Amino acid sequence: MSLRDAVLRREFLKLSAAGVVGASCSGWQLPRLAHAAEGSAPRRKACIMLHMQGGVSQHHTFTVPEHKAQNQQIDTAVPGVKFCEHFPKLGAKMKDICLIRGMSTGNSVHERARILMHTGYNPNGTVQYPSVGNVASCELGVADAELPNFVSVYAGSDGLGSGPLHRSTPAYLGPKHAPVPVNDPAKGIENLKTALAPDEFDEAAKLLVEFEAKGQAARPSGAAAAHQANYKKALQLLHSDKMKAFDLEKEPVATRERYGKVQFGKSLLLARRLVEAGVPFVEITLDGWDDHGGADKNIKRRAEYLDPTISFLLEDLKQRGLLETTLVVFMSEFGRTPQLADSGYNQTLGAGHYAKAWTTWLAGGGVRGGTVIGKVDAKGGEVTDRPVNAQDFLATMCHALGIDCHKEYLSKEGRPMTFLGPKAEPVKEAF
């Protein structure tokens, strides 16, 4: 093998290691920037899902209890709806937010609950299910795109970790709908620079593709065909101008300053840029929410950057005409305990895992802002009106994105599968 071929193979392996190309054709979709140029076709729906890994205390964010609260309640833009004092800027955006205070899923084990909130199913060890992001990748895109249609961004960890970082599995939808990971929003998709000059790299790539095509013609193989396709995808990616969407330095300084210098704010800016460029689903994961011993001080610290950056994301999307078609979701795997005792591990407000009554919210994407769905008792420990389970929550997301959550797919074994079960229904009050 020549030195150039060896370098080319190494560059391709770097792309594979970064998650950009896999064992089969990776999930790129046609760029939606053409819609703006044409000025006629409507923009496709998209989703930015803010995944707070570890379990967000509803009592210190968006559902302050009446009984033994640790924080003051503040008014929001919607009369009668109150948030925790740490989130005044998001409170000012309440007219864009649909608050679901009646989440009740029953699963309070971290990794299992995360799978439940992403797929609608508790893991059973025998059947894997795709997440809502994988389904969005499948349903909101078309083939041969220059950008991925599901990007998973790690926004860092701020607090106590709660196990491995959640990564969605495409299951029966196939690996082309797996998420492309971004481990640092400031660096985008890493390993995209080649060791060869552009012209020399292109020449070597052309020779290598021709050589493998001859081998495939002589002895056809599915694996070899997938390998060839991945080389072409890698070359397309390396040459694509659309990769500029991952470069935050292309953004005006004033906008970068509004999103802030922390990794979470940079992740939100990257998500907005990707959605604007046509990526249908971006998941941002902020780890560290496993606040055993109490959530008050931790959330107060996090709110210093969460409140201004998330509220600016909503503002930025609206100013660019994107909020109407972009669903923003704030979610976690469960909530935290109501006040059970005056002291003790997991016995204080917001300390332990709690999946009986907690809070998520949606904004944009056609949902009805200024809405509160569900009520809880004075302690915040029981849903007293309109409980919402994981399947109905995901069905609500699908409805906002124009996805049929009951559509039938076929597994590799020919078994018919649907994303959600027959009883899953969107929360109608959200629309």
N, C-alpha and C positions, 0 to 999 in steps of 0.2 A: 504493500500500500504506500502511495506517495505521501510526502509530508502534508501537502495541501488536503488530501483526502482524510488524513488522520485528524487534522485541525477541524475540518468540516464536521466529521463525526463527533468530535469533542464538543463543538458548538451545539450540535443537535442534542447531545446528551445533557448539556447544561439547560437547554429549554425544557427537556423532559423532567429534569430534577426540580425545576421551578414550577412544575405543574402546568406549563403552557401547552405542551403536547403530551399525549398519553399513548396507551396501547392501541387505541382506535381513533378514528377521526375525532378531533376535539370539537367542543361545542361553540363554534363561532357562528354569528348571525350577520345577515346583511346590515350594513351601517344605515341607521335611520336618519343620518344627516341629509340624505337625499330628499326627505320630506320637506325640509325647510327650503331647499333649493327649488323644488317643484312648486312650492307654495299652494298645493292643493290637497294632497293626501294628509289626513289627520295624523298627529303624532300618536304613536303606540303608547299604551299604558306601561308604566314602570313602577318599581318599588324600591325604596330604601328602608331596609329593616334594621333597626337599632336593637341589637341583642345584648342585653345587660346580663352577662353570665355570672351566676352565683345566687341570684334571688334578691330583687329590689324590695325594700321595705315600703309598702304602700303608705304606712303611717307617717313617713318622713318625706313623702314626695307629693302624691296627688289625692290621698284619701286620709286626711288627718282625723283621728278618732275624737269623739267628744269626751271619752273617759280616759283620764290620766295621760293626756297628750304631752309629748315632750317639746313640741314646737307650736308657735303661734299659727293660726290660720290667717291667710290674706285673701282679699277679694281678687277675682279674676275679671276678665272683660265680659263675662256672662253673669248677670245678677244671680246671687244665690249659690254659685259654684265657687268653692274655696280650695286653694292649694296650700301646701306647706310654705312657710315664709321664705324658704331657701330658693324658691322658683318664681320670682316676680315677673321675669321676662316671658317665661312660658305661660304664666297666668294671663299676661297681656295678649297672648295668641289664642286664648281659649275659644274664640269664635271660629277658629280653624280646626279645633280639636274635637274628636269624638272620644269621650272618656268611657272606658268600660270598667266600672267598679265592682262588677259582679262575677269576676273570673273565679271559677271553682273547678279544679281539675282532680284533686285528691292525691296526686303523686308528688311527694316531697323528697325524693331521692335525686340528687343533682343530675347525673348523666341520663338516668331514665326519664326524668321530667323534661330535660332538654330535648330528647328525642320525641317525646310526646308533643311538645309545643311546636316542633318543627314539622312533624309528620302526621300528627293526629292519632298515633298509635303508641301504646306502651311496647317496648321491645320484648319479643318473646323467644329470641334465640334461633328461630327457624326461618322466618320471613323478614326480609328487609323492605322498608318502605322509603320512597323518595321524600324529600322535604318540599316545602312550598317553593323554595328557590329553584330546585331541580325542575319542578313542574312548570314554573314560570319560564325557565330556560327552554323547555320543550314547546310551550304553547305560544310564547310571545315573540318568537324569532323565526327567521327563514334561513336556509342553508347558505354557506359560503361567505360568512361575514368576516370582516377584518378585526373586529373586537369580540371578546367573549361575551356571552349573554348571561353569565352568572359569575360575579366576582365576590370573593369573600375577603374582607379586610380586617386585619388584626389591629385593634386600636389601643393595645397595651393592657396593662393590669394595674389597678389602683386599689390595693387592699388584699384581703385574703383570697387566694385562689381556691377553686372548687373542682379540681380534676382537670383532665385534658381539655384543650380547646376544642369546642364542638366543630366538626366539619360534616357537612351534609353529604349523604351518600345517594347517588342517583338511582340505585337499585334497578328495577326492571326497565327504567327509561334508558339505561345504557350510559357508558362512561363519557359520551360526548356531551352530556348535560351535567357533568361534575363541575363544581366551582373552581375557578382559577384563583389561587391564593395570592394575597398581597400581604406580606409580613411587616412591611413598613411603608405607610402611604407616601412618605417623602421620597422613597426609592422606586415605587411602582413595581412593575414586573421586572425582577432582577435577571441578570445573566443574558441580556440581549445585545451586548456588544461583542463583535467578532474579533478574533486575533488577526484576521487577514484584512487587507484593503478591500473596499467594496467590490471593485471590478474583479479582483483575483478571487474573492469569495464566490461571486456569481458564476465565474467560469468553472471553478472547482465543483460547485453545486450542480451545474448543468451536466458535467461529465459524470458525476456520481449518479444522478437521476437516470441518465441514459444507460449507464452500466447496469443498474438494478432493474430497469425496465426490460432489458434483454433477458436477464435471468428470470423475471416474472413471466415473460412470454414463453420461455422454454419450459418452465416448471411453475405453473400458476399456483399461488398459495394465498389464502386469506390473510395470513399474518404478514406476508410480504407486501400485499396490496395496501394494508393498513400502514405499514412502514413507509411506503412510497407516499401515501397521502399525507403522512405526518411531516415528511421532508418538505412537501409543497406548502403545507400550512406554516411550517417554521420559516420558510423563505418569504411567504406572504407577510407574516408578522414582522420580520426583520425590516421589510421595505415599507411597511404601512405608515402613512402620515397620521392615521387615526391613533397611533400609539402616543401621540402628543397629549391625548386626554389624560394619560397617567403622569404627565409632567406638571407638577404644581407650580413650578417656576414660571410657567406660561401665564399664570393668573396675575392680574394687577396686584400691586403691593397692598393697596387699600383693602381689597377683598381678602387677601391672605391674613391681614392683621385682624379683620373681623372674625375670622375663624380661629385665630389664635395660634400659639406656638406649640401647644400640647399635641400629642399624637392623636387624641380623639378628635380635636378640631380639624386637623389635617385630613383625617379619615372622612369627615363629613364633606370637606371641600372636594376630595377625590371622588366621593360618591356623587356629588352634584355634577362634577365634570363628566363622569362616566355616563350618567343618565342623560345629560344633555347631548352626549355624543352617540347615544342610541343603545346603551347597555340596559336590558330590561330589568335586571335584578341585582342589587348590591346589598350584601349583608355586612354590617359593621359590628364586631364583637368587642365589647369592653369587659374584661375579666376583673375579678376582685371584689364582687358584691356579697361574698359569704360572711356577713357581718355578725358572727357569733360574739356574744358579749354586749351587743348593742349597736345600733346603726346611726345614732344621732351625729356623733362627731365625724364619722366617715362620710356620710352623705352631705353634711355641711361643707366639707372639703371638696368633694366631687362637684357639688352644685356650683362652685365658683367658676368652673369651666363648662359644665353641662348646660346650665341655664342659658348663658349668652350664646353658646355655639349652636345648640339645637334650635333655639328661637330664631337665630339668624339664618339657619338652613331653611326654615319655613319661609322667612321673609325673602331670602335670595331666590328660592324656587318660585315664589309668587311674582316677584319683580320680573323674572325671566319668562313668565307665562307657562311655567312647568308644573306648578302645584296642582292644577286641575287634572293633569294626567299622571302625576306621580304620587303614589301612596307612600306615606311615611308612617312607619310602625315603631312604637316603643314597647318592648316586651322583655320578659325574662322567663325563667323556668317555673317560678312560683313566687310567692310573697314571703313576708316574715311574720313571726308570731305577734299576736296582740298581747296586751299586758296580762300575764298569767300570775306573776308574783312580784314582789318588790325588788327582789334580787336573785342572783343565781344564774349559772350558765344556761343559756337558752330560755330563761324564764322572764327576761325583761323585754320591753317593747322593741320589736324589730330584730331580736337576737336569733331565734331559731327558724327552721324551715316551716313554711305554712302554705298549704295549697287549697284551703277551704274558701278563702275570701281574699282576693287581691286585685291589683289594678294593672291594666294595660291601656294604651290609647292609639288611635289612628288619626291621621290628618291628610288632607288632600285626596287625590284619586277619586273624587266624586262622593266621598263620605260627607255626611251632614255635620258640619262643624257646630260648636256651641251645644253639643248634645252630651248628656250624661246617661249612661245605661247601667242599671243596677243600683241597688242600695245595700248598705251594710248596717249592722246594729251599732250602738253607741261605742262599743269596744272595738269595732272593726273586725270582729272575729267570725261573724255569720252573715251570709247573703240573705237579706230579707225580701229582695225583689229582683227578678230577672237574672238568675244564674246563667253563666256562659261557660261551656266546656271547651276543651282544646279543639275538637272537630268543628264546632260552630264558629270559633274564632278564626280558624284557617279558612272555613267556607266563606266567612265575611271578607277576608283578604282576597280570596279568589273572585268573589262577586265584584269587588271594587276593580279588580284587574281584568275583568271580562273573561275569566277562565271558568270552564265547566268543571267543577270539582268532582262530578260523577262520571266524567268521560271514561270510557273503557280503553285500557291498553292491554297488550299481550306481553307476558313474560317470555323469557327464552324458551321455556318449556311449553309455551302456547296457552298458558293459564290466563284467563281474563282478570285484569286488576283495575281497580279504580283508586284515585288518590284518597278520597274520603269515603266513609261508609254511607249507606243509603239514608240514615237518619240525620246526617250532617246538613244543617241549614244555615244560611247566612243570617246574621242578626239584622232583621228588617229595620229596626229603629235607627240603624246607622246610616240609612239612605233616605 
